[in-house]
């Protein structure tokens, strides 16, 4: 059974703190994801990635805490669409700092931060919050998962769309993930009307040039990619590949002393 903080009582939490100092903290916003996906898509995917990774570690004798997610963060790029609820960078930094401080005080000083949201200023604010905790606890360690840039490309081969590399928001990848997790929350009637949008080919050029909202970045309907080709099975495969990648991140960055043991136990499954 996974150690989900929201389902634990105080004594279970205390007992776990004597067995492990590793915790996962999902941090994602309520943000518009096309006209067909729930606002909570980033939260749902971040939590699932944390759970899948924790399960794989647990299968090899390494326990961890799955902290209750932070469900708001900076989401300015999509704030022109209904439902997107953004907070200030300094607020996000303070929330992450306070939550990580509270967990560190109780023994969880190895923190894996996972965000289903890849907006640069949001990532910077999350990292700054964790960095502030290091000023209080010299033995506090954290790693922000780089699954979006480095792990997700390992899953492109399971995608059915023509350009998975341009599928960066509410396209096939995220639609497939939500189909796997909560198919009842995917509006299939609307989904089947959506045409491929490959405007993300130039997304980062525009972003670097100062364009800062999804409409002007080429997503007037809040999605990039080809959501119509998504399937729940593709979503399952993507989660499996990404969680393998995050296991490797945990091993390299937070479990240095257990490197050899963990490598032997899980047999370096990561050459996908």
RANORUR-V964665 format. One record per helix or strand of 2 or more residues. SS is the DSSP state (a for helix, b for strand). FROM is the first residue (numbers start at 1). TO is the last residue. If there is no record, write none. Layout:
BEGIN
SS/FROM/TO
SS/FROM/TO
END
This chain:
BEGIN
b/3/4
a/5/7
a/10/17
b/22/27
a/41/59
b/65/70
a/76/78
b/85/86
a/89/105
b/110/114
a/120/134
b/141/144
a/147/158
a/164/166
a/172/185
a/188/191
a/199/208
a/214/217
b/224/225
a/227/229
a/232/253
a/256/266
END
